[in-house]
């Protein structure tokens, strides 16, 4: 069961990668709308859940995935406790960065998501088919 949650998370990260890499400014606007939504703190609960799932995953490259899960799980409480600081960071980023700078930051995030997606899919394939 955990394997399927991990591969589903990987596929979602892959979809977000494509959106962020090819449409960085639109994806920034979408993230900004989500961050300023009243439901944004629920994102922290999802991060905690996914982080715990990744942390207990046993399979190929589980040590790397454990540390990734730990980082994700520890990010969740920050969103729950300090949603205003995250909102402020988005507002400041929009003011501070030029359009090209914002594209660079969003594309960097997209590449990190792609790496995560590749690691999780390779782990799933090697664990499931061996």
Number of C-alpha atoms within 10 A of each C-alpha: 5 12 20 11 14 21 18 15 18 23 18 13 21 21 16 16 25 17 18 23 20 14 14 23 18 13 19 19 13 11 13 16 13 15 20 17 11 10 9 17 21 13 16 21 17 14 20 21 16 19 24 18 20 27 21 15 19 16 15 18 16 19 15 14 24 19 14 15 24 19 16 21 23 15 16 21 17 14 21 15 11 11 18 14 12 16 19 13 12 18 13 11 14 16 11 11 13 11 12 11 13 18 21 15 15 22 21 15 16 23 16 14 21 21 15 19 23 16 17 26 20 16 20 20 14 13 15 12 6 7
